[in-house]
Amino acid sequence: EVVLRETTQQAPIRVEVVAEGLDTPWSLAFLPDGRYLVTERDGRLRVVGKDGGLSAPVGGVPEVQARGQSGLLDVALAPDFAQSSMIYLSYSEPTSGGVRTAVARGVLDLEQLKFDKVERIFAQNEDPSGRLHWGSRLVFARDGTLFITLGDRYNHRDQAQVLSSHIGKIVRVQPDGTVPPDNPFVGRKDAVPEVWSYGHRNIQGAALHPRTGVLWTHEHGPQGGDEVNIGEAGANYGWPVITHGREYGLGTRIGEGTERADVKAALHVWIPSIAPSGMAFVTHDAIPGWNGSLLVGALRGQLLARLTLDGDKVVAEERMLTGLHARLRDVREGPDGVIYLLDESNGRILRVVADK
């Protein structure tokens, strides 16, 4: 079913429905046999067939808090999934004191629809109450380590500058959750060793640059100041001291300004906010002229942004698919080179193809 046709700057495209009937889908992953894994924020993991059929919920998924923005969030296949059948899930884990972002791994039994041999490999070291700003994107680096993005939990934003806290950070761990010895803050008494970078608000887009293998991310700003960043070990990204964002409702400045010598500057900033979520580099020529672009979905903005890159610079932005009227939660390039989207508003997997 075609739900939208659009003439973009580079090529005419059409948007097709792959699957529907999902409840607030959050993350999409591709199985080697052509099926899909999708998380639903309320706590369900589903296998989606090539024909778009939805499986029953996979058993054995950890308990989640599903309130506001919290729930079952990202899903990622282990790099050796073809041999190990292991997947990783990020989620909002309830504790006796509150709730925290956690990551578990286990074996996906596709025959029995079961998440088996589950072990939690990471959890934030603070567990305040609340339902906002979990981060939660999972990206495996080329060296096999795992990047985990962690939000500032909204009311705890000052902790993003505190190295002894996991709040407002990107952390980097081994696949079993142990600390890589070359992490930037290993050995510092004032820092937790998992921290890779700090000063983040709420990162819901992350992907490796296909040429350099470097982690790129984007994060939400308040009322403005959404950012695209390049991940750098040990770097401070400023939040909430250095930001283009403004206080909700008031419009007043946050922190001390928009730049500082010791703070890594953003590559691209959205003012006003589009509420970005999901990120993918285009590496195929399935849509003419898109190869080398960076795609970003938007929730509040209800659009797909295509950023044209010149090395490490964003030189142009094209906004597309506003006619879908949909919050786009995840953006992925499939093994077939096709662009896939999660339409959170309507519970659908969509694909974007050239309309020849």
C-alpha positions, 0 to 999 in steps of 0.5 A: 500500500502506498501512503504518500508520494513526494517529489524531493530535491533529488528524486521522486519517492513513495512511502509504502506500508510494510506492517501495521497494528503496532502499539507505539513502536520504538525501535526496528532491527533487521533479522538475517532471514528478512524478518524484522524485530520491533519494540513496542514501548509498553513492553512488547517485543515482536517479530514481524514477517516479510508479509507484515504479519505480527508475531505474538509478544516474545516471552522473557522480556524484562519488566519495564516501567511504561509511563510517559516516555519510559518503557521498552526502548531500543533493540540491537542485534549482537554483531555475531547474531548469526552464530549467537542469536543474541540481542540487546534491549534497552528499557526503563527498569523499575527499582525499589527507589525509582526507575533507571535506564538499563540494558539486558542481553539474551538469546532470541529463540525465534522458534519458541518466541522467547528471550532466553538466558537473559542478563542485565549488563548495564544500569544507570547508577541513579534511579530517580522517579519520573517518566522522561528522558531515557536516551537509550540508543544502542550502537555497536562500534567496529571494535565490538564495544557497545555505546549506550546513550543515557538521558538526563531524566529531565529534572536531574539535568545538572547531573549531566555535568557530573562525571560520577553519574551516568545521567546525561551521558554516553557510556561505552562497555564491552558486550558483557557490560565490563569496562573497556580499559581505554575508556577516557575516564578509567582510573579517575576517582571522580568519574564512573569508568563507563562514561565516554562523553558527557553533557547530553540531554536526551540522545534518541538518534545514534549511528556509526559513520559508514566511512570513519566508524565514528559515532554520530548522535543527535539529541533533543533540546528544549524549545530549540537547540536539538543538536547533531554531534560527533562522538568524541572520547572524553568530550563535554557537549555542554548541557545544561550549561552551554545550549541553544535551548530555552526554558519551556513556557518561559523562553528564557536562556538556559545556562551561560551561553551557546558556546565555550572553548572547552565544550564540543560544538554541535554540527547542526542545530534546530531552532525551533525544535523538531524533536529528533528521533532515529538516525541513519546514514545512507550508503546505497543508491536505492534513491538517486542522490541520497547516498552519503546523506544523514537521515533524521526522523522527527516527532514534534516536527512530523518529518524526515530530514535529509542532511547533506554532508561535506566531510564533518560538516552539514551543508544543507537540510531538506525536510520531507514527508510532512504529508504523513502527519506522523511522529517518526520514531526510528529511521534505519537503512535496511540490508537491501538499501531501502530506508525504513521508518517507524511511524509511532502515531499510526503503529506502522513500519514504513519504507521509502523507495524511489518512485520510478 
